[in-house]
């Protein structure tokens, strides 16, 4: 019985050992103090003006390198490989490279232009309504 318990304990611990070995190979050179994160879509933030896309979602920092994904609770280290099936779909669906060197001001200006176009469109529809009898 004791042998069975030891075997089970060893098997349960193997994935943790494998994960720890994988996490040793990745280093992301983020500053110790991050700039304020920028919301790029609901539930997704990005580290602005950084050479890699570093996202924050669901309580983790996420990085995509080539076809692989890595995550960590801290931007300072502890990155582990994550299978794509375990990455939030809202991250996987983002086009690679879109948020490299992301500038918050640029994003805010773009959002304002979009809002202005929508306001103009909505106001334009109001001007063309006909009132009264034909």
Contact map, one row per residue, 1 for C-alpha under 8 A:
11111000000000000000000000000000000000000000000000000000000000000000000000000000000000000000000000000000000000000000000000000000000000
11111100000000000000000000000000000000000000000000000000000000000000000000000000000000000000000000000000000000000000000000000000000000
11111110000000000000000000000000000000000000000000000000000000000000000000000000000000000000000000000000000000000000000000000000000000
11111111000000000000000000000000000000000000000000000000000000000000000000000000000000000000000000000000000000000000000000000000000000
11111111100000000000000000000000000000000000000000000000000000000000000000000000000000000000000000000000000000000000000000000000000000
01111111110000000000000000000000000000000000000000000000000000000000000000000000000000000000000000000000000000000000000000000000000000
00111111111000000000000000000000000000000000000000000000000000000000000000000000000000000000000000000000000000000000000000000000000000
00011111111100000000000000000000000000000000000000000000000000000000000000000000000000000000000000000000000000000000000000000000000000
00001111111110000000000000000000000000000000000000000000000000000000000000000000000000000000000000000000000000000000000000000000000000
00000111111111000000000000000000000000000000000000000000000000000000000000000000000000000000000000000000000000000000000000000000000000
00000011111111100000000000000000000000000000000000000000000000000000000000000000000000000000000000000000000000000000000000000000000000
00000001111111110000000000000000000000000000000000000000000000000000000000000000000000000000000000000000000000000000000000000000000000
00000000111111111000000000000000000000000000000000000000000000000000000000000000000000000000000000000000000000000000000000000000000000
00000000011111111100000000000000000000000000000000000000000000000000000000000000000000000000000000000000000000000000000000000000000000
00000000001111111110000000000000000000000000000000000000000000000000000000000000000000000000000000000000000000000000000000000000000000
00000000000111111111000000000000000000000000000000000000000000000000000000000000000000000000000000000000000000000000000000000000000000
00000000000011111111100000000000000000000000000000000000000000000000000000000000000000000000000000000000000000000000000000000000000000
00000000000001111111110000000000000000000000000000000000000000000000000000000000000000000000000000000000000000000000000000000000000000
00000000000000111111111000000000000000000000000000000000000000000000000000000001100000000000000000000000000000000000000000000000000000
00000000000000011111111100000000000000000000000000000000000000000000000000000001000000000000000000000000000000000000000000000000000000
00000000000000001111111110000000000000000000000000000000000000000000000000000000000000000000000000000000000000000000000000000000000000
00000000000000000111111110000000000000000000000000000000000000000000000000000001100000000000000000000000000000000000000000000000000000
00000000000000000011111111000000000000000000000000000000000000000000000000000111100000000000000000000000000000000000000000000000000000
00000000000000000001111111000000000000000000000000000000000000000000000000000110000000000000000000000000000000000000000000000000000000
00000000000000000000111111100000000000000000000000000000000000000000000000000000000000000000000000000000000000000000000000000000000000
00000000000000000000001111110000000000000000000000000000000000000000000000000010000000000000000000000000000000000000000000000000000000
00000000000000000000000011111000000000000000000000000000000000000000000000001010000000000000000000000000000000000000000000000000000000
00000000000000000000000001111100000000000000000000000000000000000000000000011000000000000000000000000000000000000000000000000000000000
00000000000000000000000000111110000000000000000000000000000000000000000000000000000000000000000000000000000000000000000000000000000000
00000000000000000000000000011111010000000000000000000000000000000000000000110000000000000000000000000000000000000000000000000000000000
00000000000000000000000000001111110000000000000000000000000000000000000000010000000000000000000000000000000000000000000000000000000000
00000000000000000000000000000111110000000000000000000000000000000000000000010000000000000000000000000000000000000000000000000000000000
00000000000000000000000000000011111000000000000000000000000000000000000000000000000000000000000000000000000000000000000000000000000000
00000000000000000000000000000111111110000000001000000000000000000000000000000000000000000000000000000000000000000000000000000000000000
00000000000000000000000000000000111110000000001100000000000000000000000000000000000000000000000000000000000000000000000000000000000000
00000000000000000000000000000000011111000000001100000000000000000000000000000000000000000000000000000000000000000000000000000000000000
00000000000000000000000000000000011111100000111100000000000000000000000000000000000000000000000000000000000000000000000000000000000000
00000000000000000000000000000000000111110000111100000000000000000000000000000000000000000000000000000001000000000000000000000000000000
00000000000000000000000000000000000011111111110000000000000000000000000000000000000000000000000000000000000000000000000000000000000000
00000000000000000000000000000000000001111101110000000000000000000000000000000000000000000000000000000000000000000000000000000000000000
00000000000000000000000000000000000000111111100000000000000000000000000000000000000000000000000000000000000000000000000000000000000000
00000000000000000000000000000000000000111111000000000000000000000000000000000000000000000000000000000000000000000000000000000000000000
00000000000000000000000000000000000000101111100000000000110000000000000000000000000000000000000000000000000000000000000000000000000000
00000000000000000000000000000000000000111111110000000011100000000000000000000000000000000110000000000000000000000000000000000000000000
00000000000000000000000000000000000011111011111000000011100000000000000000000000000000000000000000000000000000000000000000000000000000
00000000000000000000000000000000000011110001111100001111000000000000000000000000000000000000000000100100000000000000000000000000000000
00000000000000000000000000000000011111000000111111001111000000000000000000000000000000000000000000000100000000000000000000000000000000
00000000000000000000000000000000001111000000011111000000000000000000000000000000000000000000000000111111000000000000000000000000000000
00000000000000000000000000000000000000000000001111100000000000000000000000000000000000000000000000011110000000000000000000000000000000
00000000000000000000000000000000000000000000001111111100000000000000000000000000000000000000000000011100000000000000000000000000000000
00000000000000000000000000000000000000000000000011111000000000000000000000000000000000000000000000011000000000000000000000000000000000
00000000000000000000000000000000000000000000000001111100000000100000000000000000000000000000000000011000000000000000000000000000000000
00000000000000000000000000000000000000000000011001111110000000110000000000000000000000000000000010111000000000000000000000000000000000
00000000000000000000000000000000000000000000011001011111000011110000000000000000000000000000000000000000000000000000000000000000000000
00000000000000000000000000000000000000000001111000001111100011100000000000000000000000000000000000000000000000000000000000000000000000
00000000000000000000000000000000000000000001111000000111111111000000000000000000000000000000000000000000000000000000000000000000000000
00000000000000000000000000000000000000000011100000000011111111000000000000000000000000000000000000000000000000000000000000000000000000
00000000000000000000000000000000000000000010000000000001111100000000000000000000000000000000000000000000000000000000000000000000000000
00000000000000000000000000000000000000000000000000000001111110000000000010000000000000000000000000000000000000000000000000000000000000
00000000000000000000000000000000000000000000000000000001111111000000001111000000000000000000000000000000000000000000000000000000000000
00000000000000000000000000000000000000000000000000000111101111100000001111100000000000000000000000000000000000000000000000000000000000
00000000000000000000000000000000000000000000000000000111100111110000111100000000000000000000000000000000000000000000000000000000000000
00000000000000000000000000000000000000000000000000011110000011111000111000000000000000000000000000000000000000000000000000000000000000
00000000000000000000000000000000000000000000000000001100000001111111110000000000000000000000000000000000000000000000000000000000000000
00000000000000000000000000000000000000000000000000000000000000111111110000000000000000000000000000000000000000000000000000000000000000
00000000000000000000000000000000000000000000000000000000000000011111000000000000000000000000000000000000000000000000000000000000000000
00000000000000000000000000000000000000000000000000000000000000011111100000000000000000000000000000000000000000000000000000000000000000
00000000000000000000000000000000000000000000000000000000000000011111110000000000111100000000000000000000000000000000000000000000000000
00000000000000000000000000000000000000000000000000000000000001111011111000000000111100100000000000000000000000000000000000000000000000
00000000000000000000000000000000000000000000000000000000000001111001111100000011110000000000000000000000000000000000000000000000000000
00000000000000000000000000000000000000000000000000000000000111100000111110000011110000000000000000000000000000000000000000000000000000
00000000000000000000000000000000000000000000000000000000000111000000011111101111000000000000000000000000000000000000000000000000000000
00000000000000000000000000000000000000000000000000000000001110000000001111100100000000000000000000000000000000000000000000000000000000
00000000000000000000000000000000000000000000000000000000000110000000000111111100000000000000000000000000000000000000000000000000000000
00000000000000000000000000000100000000000000000000000000000010000000000111111000000000000000000000000000000000000000000000000000000000
00000000000000000000000000010111000000000000000000000000000000000000000001111100000000000000000000000000000000000000000000000000000000
00000000000000000000000000110000000000000000000000000000000000000000000101111110000000000000000000000000000000000000000000000000000000
00000000000000000000001100000000000000000000000000000000000000000000000111011111000000000000000000000000000000000000000000000000000000
00000000000000000000001101100000000000000000000000000000000000000000011100001111100000000000000000000000000000000000000000000000000000
00000000000000000011011000000000000000000000000000000000000000000000011100000111110000000000000000000000000000000000000000000000000000
00000000000000000010011000000000000000000000000000000000000000000001111000000011111000000000000000000000000000000000000000000000000000
00000000000000000000000000000000000000000000000000000000000000000001111000000001111101100000000000000000000000000000000000000000000000
00000000000000000000000000000000000000000000000000000000000000000001100000000000111111100000000000000000000000000000000000000000000000
00000000000000000000000000000000000000000000000000000000000000000001100000000000011111100001000000000000000000000000000000000000000000
00000000000000000000000000000000000000000000000000000000000000000000000000000000001111110000000000000000000000000000000000000000000000
00000000000000000000000000000000000000000000000000000000000000000000000000000000011111110000000000000000000000000000000000000000000000
00000000000000000000000000000000000000000000000000000000000000000000100000000000011111111011000000000000000000000000000000000000000000
00000000000000000000000000000000000000000000000000000000000000000000000000000000000011111111000000000000000000000000000000000000000000
00000000000000000000000000000000000000000000000000000000000000000000000000000000000000111111100000000000000000000000000000000000000000
00000000000000000000000000000000000000000001000000000000000000000000000000000000000000011111110000000000000000000000000000000000000000
00000000000000000000000000000000000000000001000000000000000000000000000000000000000000111111110000000000000000000000000000000000000000
00000000000000000000000000000000000000000000000000000000000000000000000000000000000100111111111000000000000000000000000000000000000000
00000000000000000000000000000000000000000000000000000000000000000000000000000000000000001111111000000000000000000000000000000000000000
00000000000000000000000000000000000000000000000000000000000000000000000000000000000000000111111101000000000000000000000000000000000000
00000000000000000000000000000000000000000000000000000000000000000000000000000000000000000001111111000000000000000000000000000000000000
00000000000000000000000000000000000000000000000000000000000000000000000000000000000000000000011111100000000000000000000000000000000000
00000000000000000000000000000000000000000000000000001000000000000000000000000000000000000000001111110000000000000000000000000000000000
00000000000000000000000000000000000000000000000000000000000000000000000000000000000000000000011111110100000000000000000000000000000000
00000000000000000000000000000000000000000000010100001000000000000000000000000000000000000000000111111100000000000000000000000000000000
00000000000000000000000000000000000000000000000111111000000000000000000000000000000000000000000011111100000000000000000000000000000000
00000000000000000000000000000000000000000000000111111000000000000000000000000000000000000000000000111110000000000000000000000000000000
00000000000000000000000000000000000000000000011111000000000000000000000000000000000000000000000001111111011000000000000000000000000000
00000000000000000000000000000000000000000000000110000000000000000000000000000000000000000000000000001111111000000000000000000000000000
00000000000000000000000000000000000001000000000100000000000000000000000000000000000000000000000000000111111100000000000000000000000000
00000000000000000000000000000000000000000000000000000000000000000000000000000000000000000000000000000011111110000000000000000000000000
00000000000000000000000000000000000000000000000000000000000000000000000000000000000000000000000000000111111111000000000000000000000000
00000000000000000000000000000000000000000000000000000000000000000000000000000000000000000000000000000111111111100000000000000000000000
00000000000000000000000000000000000000000000000000000000000000000000000000000000000000000000000000000001111111110000000000000000000000
00000000000000000000000000000000000000000000000000000000000000000000000000000000000000000000000000000000111111111000000000000000000000
00000000000000000000000000000000000000000000000000000000000000000000000000000000000000000000000000000000011111111100000000000000000000
00000000000000000000000000000000000000000000000000000000000000000000000000000000000000000000000000000000001111111110000000000000000000
00000000000000000000000000000000000000000000000000000000000000000000000000000000000000000000000000000000000111111111000000000000000000
00000000000000000000000000000000000000000000000000000000000000000000000000000000000000000000000000000000000011111111100000000000000000
00000000000000000000000000000000000000000000000000000000000000000000000000000000000000000000000000000000000001111111110000000000000000
00000000000000000000000000000000000000000000000000000000000000000000000000000000000000000000000000000000000000111111111000000000000000
00000000000000000000000000000000000000000000000000000000000000000000000000000000000000000000000000000000000000011111111100000000000000
00000000000000000000000000000000000000000000000000000000000000000000000000000000000000000000000000000000000000001111111110000000000000
00000000000000000000000000000000000000000000000000000000000000000000000000000000000000000000000000000000000000000111111111000000000000
00000000000000000000000000000000000000000000000000000000000000000000000000000000000000000000000000000000000000000011111111100000000000
00000000000000000000000000000000000000000000000000000000000000000000000000000000000000000000000000000000000000000001111111110000000000
00000000000000000000000000000000000000000000000000000000000000000000000000000000000000000000000000000000000000000000111111111000000000
00000000000000000000000000000000000000000000000000000000000000000000000000000000000000000000000000000000000000000000011111111100000000
00000000000000000000000000000000000000000000000000000000000000000000000000000000000000000000000000000000000000000000001111111110000000
00000000000000000000000000000000000000000000000000000000000000000000000000000000000000000000000000000000000000000000000111111111000000
00000000000000000000000000000000000000000000000000000000000000000000000000000000000000000000000000000000000000000000000011111111100000
00000000000000000000000000000000000000000000000000000000000000000000000000000000000000000000000000000000000000000000000001111111100000
00000000000000000000000000000000000000000000000000000000000000000000000000000000000000000000000000000000000000000000000000111111100000
00000000000000000000000000000000000000000000000000000000000000000000000000000000000000000000000000000000000000000000000000011111110000
00000000000000000000000000000000000000000000000000000000000000000000000000000000000000000000000000000000000000000000000000001111111000
00000000000000000000000000000000000000000000000000000000000000000000000000000000000000000000000000000000000000000000000000000001111100
00000000000000000000000000000000000000000000000000000000000000000000000000000000000000000000000000000000000000000000000000000000111110
00000000000000000000000000000000000000000000000000000000000000000000000000000000000000000000000000000000000000000000000000000000011111
00000000000000000000000000000000000000000000000000000000000000000000000000000000000000000000000000000000000000000000000000000000001111
00000000000000000000000000000000000000000000000000000000000000000000000000000000000000000000000000000000000000000000000000000000000111
